[in-house]
Amino acid sequence: MRNRSVTYSPEAAFHALADPTRRAVLDLLRQGRQPAGQIARAFPVSRPAISKHLRLLRRAHLVQERREGRNRLYQLNPEPLKAVDTWLQQYRVFWETNLNSLKTFVEAEFARETAGLEGGRSDSVKRSKAKE
C-alpha cells in the first residue's frame, strides 16, 4: 500500500465554497454520510443540478463518493478546509489586533468622558451649595 500525501488546492476549495447551494450541501453532510437522492431531496433544484454540485465538490476533494450497490453515498472530507482555514488565519490575526485596538480606544474614551462628567457634577454641586 502506498503512502500518498495529498495537497489540497485552496483555490479549488474557494471556488466550490463560493456557491451557497454547495455550502448548504456541505452543511448537510456534516450530519454524516448520505445518498445522493437524499441530498437532492433537501434542495428545491433538480437532481441533475445537485449532481453537478456534488461533482464540483468531489473535484475540489471536499466530499468523497462511495458506491454501495445502486447508491452513491457522499461524505464530507474536511481536509481541504484546513487550507482555507490557514489562509483565513492571517485575517483573524488582523481583525483581532484591530478590534483590540478599537476596544482599548473606546474604553479610554469612555473613562475620559465618565471622569469629565463626574468632575462636572462635583463643580455644579459646589456652585449650588455656594448659592445657598
C-alpha positions, 0 to 999 in steps of 0.5 A, a space after each residue: 500500500 502506498 503512502 500518498 500525501 495529498 495537497 489540497 488546492 485552496 483555490 479549488 476549495 474557494 471556488 466550490 465554497 463560493 456557491 451557497 447551494 454547495 455550502 448548504 450541501 456541505 452543511 448537510 453532510 456534516 450530519 454524516 454520510 448520505 445518498 445522493 437522492 437524499 441530498 437532492 431531496 433537501 434542495 428545491 433544484 433538480 437532481 441533475 443540478 445537485 449532481 453537478 454540485 456534488 461533482 464540483 465538490 468531489 473535484 475540489 476533494 471536499 466530499 468523497 463518493 462511495 458506491 454501495 450497490 445502486 447508491 452513491 453515498 457522499 461524505 464530507 472530507 474536511 481536509 481541504 478546509 484546513 487550507 482555507 482555514 490557514 489562509 483565513 488565519 492571517 485575517 483573524 490575526 488582523 481583525 483581532 489586533 484591530 478590534 483590540 485596538 478599537 476596544 482599548 480606544 473606546 474604553 479610554 474614551 469612555 473613562 475620559 468622558 465618565 471622569 469629565 462628567 463626574 468632575 462636572 457634577 462635583 463643580 455644579 454641586 459646589 456652585 449650588 451649595 455656594 448659592 445657598 
